[in-house]
């Protein structure tokens, strides 16, 4: 019978290094501690990011944020602000930041295989002058996630090249993709709902409550 589950583990960095090896001098020296002009240009062209957080117990979360290119406001070489647009009100990232400020961000530019990683401390900010600058379609965000930058570095393109993420020729046909409404219907298992009613809720949210 085929073995199911985990049976062999790597339990030390020494063992891991013996298997993976060590980074090159280029990789070891690529990390900077501030937003230079290259990082600022990258962020100004980014329309999508993921932000990783963890609560005080170490339970992790990764959440997407997306908007127009350059939606993240760069204040200076050490600070930036991500507008908090309407979501599902779970506020996972923000609740985590309240008890554990450590954050990791991955910035994407559609069509570019390299990404920009920014690590630092997160804060929930409500300075009106900052929020006013992030008004879009006459909607000002209620708050923002402020980031105190500690590390910045470019991340190589191998994952994107292996996945062909930006190549439409590799994409599955839309009719074969998982259906969010069906997943929500089965997972939530709420009375007086249907896949159709959830589809209607999602469509309304996507058209009326983006901002």
N, C-alpha and C positions, 0 to 999 in steps of 0.2 A: 504493500500500500504506500502511496506517495505521502511523504511527511508534510504536514500542514503546520504552519506557524514558524516562529523564529527559534533557531537552535544554536547558532553561533554568533557571538558578538565581539566587536572591537571595543575594548575597555580602557584604552589609554591613547594619548596623542602619539606616543612613541610607536605604538603598533600601527596606528593610522598612517603616520609618516612613512613607516617602512613599506607600506602598501602604495601610497599615493605619491610620495616624494615631496620635494620642497619647491616653493615658488621661485621663479627667476628673479634676478636683481631688478628687472623692470617692474615686475608685479609687486615686489617688496617695497619699492620706492614710489609707487604711484599714488599713495594716499596723501591728501592734503587736508588741512584743518579749517579751511575757509572756502567761501565761494569766490573763485577767481573769475576772470572774464569768460573762460571756456565753460565753466559750470553755469554762469549766469545766462550765457547764450543758449545752452542746452535747455535749461529750465524755461526760458522765454519761448522756446519752440515746442515745449511738451504740452500735450493735451490730455495726458493720462498718467496716473501714478498709482502705486499701491503703497499703503502704509501699514507697517507691522508694529503691533503693540502687544503688551502682556500685562495681566493684572498682578496684584501683589502676591499671588500664589504661583505665578509663572505660567498660567494658562494663556496661550497665545491666540492672536487673531491677526488676519491680514484683510484689509479692506480696500476696495478700489475708490479712486476719486477721478472724475473726468469732467472736462469743460472745454472752453475755447483755448486755443494755443496760447500759452503764457498766463493762464488763469492763476497761477501761484504768484503771489506778490513778493518780490525780493526787496527787503528793506535795506540791507547792507551786506557786507561780506560774511556776517555771522548769523543773520536772522532772515527768515522768510515766513510767510503766512499762507495757509491753505484755506480758502473759503469753505465753510460748511453749508452745503446746499441741502434742500429737503431730501430726506431718505425715508427709511422704514421705521425710524424712531427707536431702533434697538440701541443706538449710540454706543456700540461696543468699543470703538477706538477711544472715544472721549471718556467713557467710564474708566477704561484702563489707564489713561493718562492721568486721571485724578489720583490714582493710587501708585502708579509706576510711570514716571515720565519718559522712560527710555523708548525711543522710536527708531525705526529703520524705514527709509523711503526708497522706492525704485521708480525713477522717472523714465517714461517711454516717449519716443517720437515716432509716430506711425511711419513705417517704411524704413526706419533705421534699425539695424540689428544690434548695435551697441546701446547700452542703457547707462544711466547715471545713478549711482548709489549715494545716498546722503543719510548719515546717522547722527543722532543727537538727542536733545531733550525736547519734549513737547509740552505746550501750555495751552489752555483754553483761554482765548483772548476775546475781549468784547469792546476794545477801543473803537469808538465810533468813527474816528478819522480813518482808521484802517478798513473798517467794514464798508464805509462809504465808497472807498476806492474800488471795492470788489462788487459793487452794484452791477447787475446785468439784467436786461429786460425789465428795468425799473424795480427789481427786487434786490434788496440789500440782505446779505446773509445775517442770521441772528448772532452768529459768532464765527470765530476762525480758530484753526489750530496753528499756533505759533511754534516755530521750530528754532531752537538754538543749535546751530550747526557745530558738530565736533569732528566729523569725518566726511570727506567727499572723494569718490574715485569712479573712474569709468569702468564699466563691466564689459567683458569681452562678448563677442557675438555668437559664440558656439551654440548656445541653447536655441537661439533664434534660427540659426542656419540649419541645425538638425531638425527643428520642428517645421521649417518653412512657414513660419507664422504669418508673414506678410504676403505670401504668394497665393493669390486667389485660385490658381489652378489646383492647389492641393486641398482646398476647402471642401468639406462635405456638402452635398446638396441640402438646401435649407429644409426640405420636407423630411430629411432623415435625422435631423438634429433633435436632441432632447427638448421637450416642451416644458417650459417653466411652470405653466398653469397646471399641467398634469402632475408634476412633481409636488407643487404646493398642495394640490388637492389631496394627494395620497399621504403626504407627510403631516399636514395639519389635521386632516380627518375631522373637519368641523361639520356639524349638522347644517342643513339648509343651504349648502353650497354645492357647486358643481364645477367641473372643469371650465364650462362656458362662463359661469359667473365670475370665476377668478380671472379668466382671460379678459373679461370686460373691465374688471377692477385694475388689472395691470395696464391695459391700454389707456384707461382714463388717467392713471397716475403718470404714464409716460408722456402724455400729451398736455395735461393740465398742471402737473405739479413738479416740473423739472427745476423751477426756480421759485 
